[in-house]
Amino acid sequence: MARHSAPRFSLRKKFLFALVFFFSVPTVVFLIKRAPSISCDRHSDAGVKRFEPLPQFGAAPSPLSFMKSKRVLLVSHELSLSGGPLLLMELAFLLRSVGAEVCWITNHKPSETDEVIYSLENKMQHRGVQVLPAKGREAINRALKADLLVLNTVMAGKWLDDVLKENVPHVLPKVLWWIHEIQGHYFQLEYVRHLPLVAAAMIDSHVAAEYWKTGTRDYLRIKMPDTYVVHLGNSKDLMDIAEDSVAKRVLREHVRESLGVRDEDVLFAMINSVSRGKGQDLFLQSFYESLQLIIQKKLRVPSMHAVIVGSDMTAQPKFESQLRDFVRVKKIQDRVHFVNKTLTVAPYLAAIDVLVQNSQARGECFGRITIEAMAFQLPVLGTAAGGTTEIVVNGSTGLLHPTGKEGVTPLAKNIVTLATNVHRRLTLGKTGYEKVKETFLEHHMAHRIATVLKEVLQKAKSHPKL
């Protein structure tokens, strides 16, 4: 671990206490930058572009420096706390850091004032990102003059026809479409009818890329453009905390105290937005079953707790109410803790012992929280679906289980396995951390995203209509 002088330790500790104080309250405000790390791989046989790993760079100039003075328009379907918009914001900040002129458009906003949107827009404007109305002459002019357009998520495609209309053909050759979805209901022509004509598509995992390739072909009879697989990664800020034993100890003590759990207790946590697709209901069933297994087998285990980070304390949606009802009926209120949604995951990753990634159906397109947990040397219990299978090596960095009800008992058994075997937890966590250092760091992103943007810009430049 890095060693710090006494004065630096004092400042760091004050900062950490301030950090956990602000982000343990229910109000969610975007105050900390989290930049993705992206790796692309090239498949000549599958139509998906692959690149060999590149060496780390230290203080060298950013590989994105060629974007200086380039005009970039980013179009997001929405602006919220979900992964897609936040990833696009991080791209905006990376481009601004090398001197690109960056404008942001949110296609759909609520009619009433929204505190989260207000905070996120202020954050962008503070970092030099111009926030524009989704419609109107200014939006059209910016699109026509831009060197690069990035459409974020499938549903952002509607903005093309809704706003640009007859100007759509003029911008398609310079569009990079960043797709984060892995659900079949997005295979609708109203969203993606222009997809074959854009310069390129960027997708978060090979599983998702293959799904889009076959899905667009079989269901929509259209062809994907050149497609880049973009694995996300951990920012330097997060890695600094993950690798600082003092920081982790301060955060762990604070969060555990706020939850009312002891240092020796074993915490299993899900850190996702609370929804049926994320599988919090099945996780709680597995957790309850694991408690019963421990009783039946008369195992000696420290007190176990389940933590659900991602609640909505104000709205209390139906699904979350069902989760709380289950906890009450099973009489495990003292074992299950609901935490409001937050963007600062570091305090909770420092506080828990195991991350559970229980996304259902086709799983996560990627699931960045997985690699963030691995950075904190946490083992991961994940569903054997989607991008999780490209991150978690079963038996090496974590343990996988099936999706659906078939996965409840296997997950329960995996919970018991890790609760009763500290050495196994530590070994899996250490291996996961090594994989993060090897594959999912910021420098991977800088090189790979630079390669993607260079190719898109070259295509736009060579297009006869531009």
N, C-alpha and C positions, 0 to 999 in steps of 0.2 A: 504494500500500500504506500501511497505517496506520503512523505513526511512534511509537516507544516511547522513554521515557526510559531512561537507563542502568540504574537500579535495577530497573525493571520487566523489562527485558531479562534481567537476571541471574536474577530469580525465574522468569521464563518458561522460560529455558533449563534451569534445574535441574528444573523440572516436566517438561519434555519428555524429558529424559534418564531421569527416573524412570519416565515413562510408557512409553517404548519398552523399558526394561529389564523392567518387569513383564509386558508383553504380547508379549515375544519368547520367553518360556518357554512350554512346552507346556500348562501348567495354564491353563484358561480360567475366569476369574472376572469377573463383571459388575460393573465398577467405575465406568463412565462412563455418564452419561445420554445417550441419543440420541433426541431427540424428533422425530416425523414432522411434515412439513408437508403439509397436505391441501388440495386444491382440488376443488370439486364443480361439475359442470356440469349444466344442466337441459335435458332433451330432452322436450318435450311430445308429440312425435310418436312417440317410441319407448318411452315409459313410464319413462324415466330422467331424473331431475331435474338441471337444469343451472343454474348461477349465473354471472353475469358477473363478471370479475375485479374485486376490490376494492382500493382503495389501501392502501399500507403504513401500519402504525401504529408509532409509536416507543415513547414511554414512556406511552402511553395505557393505561387499565385494560384488562385482558384481556377479549376478547369472550365468554369463557367464565365471566365473573364471576357470571352468573345461576345458575350451578350451585352456588353457595355453599350449604352445608347440605343439598344434595340427596343422597339415599341412592342409591348406584349399586352394583350387583352385576355383576362381570365374570366370565364363565365361559369358560375356555379348555379346549380338548380336552386339551392337554398343556402342560407347562412345559419348554421346551428352548431351544436356541440358534437355532432356526429363526425365520423372519421373522414369522409370525403371532403367536406368544406375545410376542415382543419388542415388536411394535407395540402389542399390548394393554397391556403394561406401561407403555409410553410414554404411552398415553391415561390410564392410572391416575395417573401422576405429574402430568400436565397438570391433571386434575380435582382432585387433592389440592392443587395449587398455588393453586387458587381457593377452597379450603375445602370441597370436596365430601367426603362420607363414603363412602369407597371400600372395598369388600370384594372379595376375589379367591378364586375356586374353580378348582382344576385337576381336571378330571373323571377323568383317567387318570394314575396315578403308578406307577412301578416299586415292587415290594414291598421291595426292598433300598434302602439309603441311596444317594442319588445326589448327588455333589459339586456338579454344576451346579445342580440343583434347589434344594439347600440354600443355595447362594450367591444365587440369584435371589430366593428367598423372603426371605432376610435383607435383601436390597437393598430389597424392597418394604416390609417391616415397618419398616425404618429410615426410609423416606419416608412412613410413616403409613398404608400400605395394610394392611388386616386380611386375613390369609390363613386361610381356613376349610376344614374338611373338605368333600369333595364331597357326601357323603351325611349324612343325619341331620336331626333336627328344626331345628337352628340354620340349616342351609342353606335349608330350606323357609321358615322364618320370615323370613329375610333376603330371600328372593325375593318373598314376599308383601308385605312392607313397603317394598320398594325403590321409588323413583320411576322408575328406569331399569334395565333389564337389557341387557347387551351379551353376545351369544353370539359367540364368536370362532372362526372357521373352520366349515366345514360340519359336521364330525363332533361339534362341541359340541352339536348338536341332540339327540343321544341322551340328554344329561343331563336334558332336559325329562321324557321318559317314565320314565327310570331312577330319577329322584329325586322330581320333583314329582308325577308320576302324576295323581291326580284334580284336582290344583291347577293343572294346565297352562293350562286356559282362563282362569284368573284373572290370569295373568302375560303372556300373549301380546300384549295391547294395549299393553304398555310394553316390548316387546323390540325392540332394534335388533340385527339379525344382520349381523355383519361377515364377509364372504366373501372369502377370499384365493385360493381354488382355481380352476383353469381346466382341470381334467381330467375326462373323461367318467365315470370310475368313481365319482365322487361323486354322480351322478344316481341315488340310491337313496332310496326312500321312508322307510326306517328312519332316515335322517339328516334329511330335509327335509320330512317330511309336514306339519309345522306352519308351514312357510315362508309360505304364502299368508295366514296369519292374524296374522303379527307386524306391528308398527307400520311397520317399514321394513327394507330391506336396504341395506348399504353395500358396494360392490365397488370394487376398486382400479384398474380401467381400463374404458374403453368397450368394448373388444374382449371382455373377460371378462363385462361386463354383458350384452352382446348374446348371448353364448354361453349365459349362464344363462337369459336370457329365452326363447330358442328351444329350449334343451335341456329345461327344465322343461315347456314346452308340448308338445313333440313326443314326449318319452320318458316323462314322468311324468303328463302331462295335468293339470298344476296351473299356477297363475298366480303369477308373482312379485308381491310387494307393491310399494309405492312404493320405487323403487331410486335410490340416490345413487351416482354415480361419485366415488370418493375417490382422487385422485392424491396419492401420498406426497411427502415433501419433506425437505429437509436442516435439521438443527437449527442453532441459532446457534453452538453449540460447534464443530461440524464446520466451519461457514463461517469461524469465527474462525481456525482452523488453516489452512484452504485459502487464506485471503487474507493470511496472514502469511508473508512470504518467509523470515524467520529460522526460524520453526517448520518450514517445509517443508524447508529445507536441512538442519537438524539431523536430522529424521526420515529424509530421503533418505540421508544419509551413514551413519547408524546401520544402517538396514535393508540397504543395499547392502553394507556391510562384513560384516554377518552372513551374507549370501548368497554372499559371495566374488566379487562382480562390481564392475567399474569404473564410474566416473561416466559415461564415454562409451559404455558398453554400452547396447543398446536392450532394454528389458524389456517383454514382453507378458504380461499376467496375467489369470487368471480368479480371482475372489474369490466363491466360492459353496461351499455344502456339496458334497462330492464324491459325485456320484451320476450314474447314466447319463442321467437326465433333464436334468441340467445340461450335459452334452455335453463333459466334459473329455477323453474318449477321441477325439472328432472334432477337438477343438482340437489335441491333440498330433499327430494325423495331419496336420492342416493345417500345423502348425509344422514338422514334419519335411519336408513337401512344399515349404514355403517355403525351407528350407535347400537343398534340391536345386535349386530354381529359381535361386537365387542363384549356385550353383556352375555350373549349365548356362549361365547368361547372363553369367557372369564379372563380376558386379556388385561394386562396392566398397561394402561395408556394414560398419558397426561390429559387433562381436560381438553376436549376438542371443541372448536367453534367454527361456524360458517359465517362468512362476511359477504354481504351483497353490496358492492359499490356500484352505484348508478341509479339509485332510486330517484323518484320525483316526489319530494316531501309535500309540495304544494298541491299538485294535481291529484295524487293518489289514483292512478288509472286502475281499471278493473283488474288487469292481470296482476298488478302489484298487490291489490287487495286480496286476491286469491292466494298469493304467496304468504301474506301475513296470516290469513285464515288457516292455512296449512300448518304454519308454525304454532299457532294457538291451539289448534285441535290436537296436534301431536305433543303439546306441552314441552316445547323446546325453546321457549322464548329466551331463556337464559343462555342458550347456545348459538342463537342466530342474531346477527346484527345487520341492520339496514343503514347504509350510508348514502347521503345525497350525491348526485352526479357531480363530478369535478374533473377538471382538466389536469390537475397535478396528481399524477399517479404515484410519484416517488415516495411520498410518506406511507402509502398503503403497501407498496411493494417492499419497503423496508420493514414493515410491521408484521407481514404474514410469513407463513412457512411454505405454502404450496399455492400455486395459481391453478385454477380450474378454468379451462376454455371449453365450454360445453355448447357451442353453437350447433344448431340442428340443421336438418335438411341437407343441403350441400355444404354446410359448414361456412367458415369465414372465407372471403376472397383471399385474405392474407391473415389479418389479425395481429396488429402491431403490438398489442398488450402482451402477446406471447414472447416476443423478443425482448421487450422491456423487462418482463419478469426474469428471463434468462440472464439479462445483464446483472440482476440482483442475486444471481446464483440460486434462483428458485426452481425446483422441479415443476414441470407442467403436466397436469392431467387433462388431456385434450381429446376431442372427438376425432375419429379417424376419417376426416372429411375435409375437403377444400384445402386452403393454403396451410392449415395446421400440419398437414402431412408433409409439407415442404420445409417445415421448421423443426418440428418435434421428431426426434429419432426414437422410436419406441424402444424402451429399455435402456436408452443411453442418455437422453436429455429429459425424458419424461415417460409417461405411460399413456397409451391411447385406448379408447373404448368406442364401441359403436354408437351411432346416433339413435335417437328414438327411445322407446321404452326398453328395447333390447339392451341399451347401454346402462340402465339404472343399476342393475346388480354388479356388472363389471366395474363401474365407477365406484360403487360402494366398497368393493373388495380392494380396489386401488387406493382408496382413501385409508382403509385399514392398514394396508401394506406400508404406506408412507408414515402413518401415524405411529406405527409400532417399530419403525426402523429408521432411527436418526441417521445412521451411516448411509443408508440408501438415499435418503433425501439429500444429504450433503454431496454424495457422489454424482447424482443426477444433476444437481444444481451447478456443480463445478464444471461438468462436461458441457452443460448448456451455455455457461459463461464463455468457455473456450470457443464454442461455435459462434457466439455473437462476435467475439473479437476477430474471428476468422472471416466472417461473412456479412455481418449486419451492423457496420459502423458508417459514420458519416462520410468517410473518404470513398467508400464504395459508391455511395450515391453521387457524389460530385463528379466522378469520372463517367459513370453510366448515363446519368441524365445529360451530361454534356454531349455524349455521343448521339443520343436520341435527338436533342435539339439541333445539333449540327446537320443531321440528315434531313430533318424537317425543313430547316431554313434553306438548305441546298435545293430541295424539291420545289419549294415556293419560288426561289430565285430563278430556277430553270423553267418554270411554267410559263407558257407563252402569253397567257392572259394577265400576268402580274408584272 
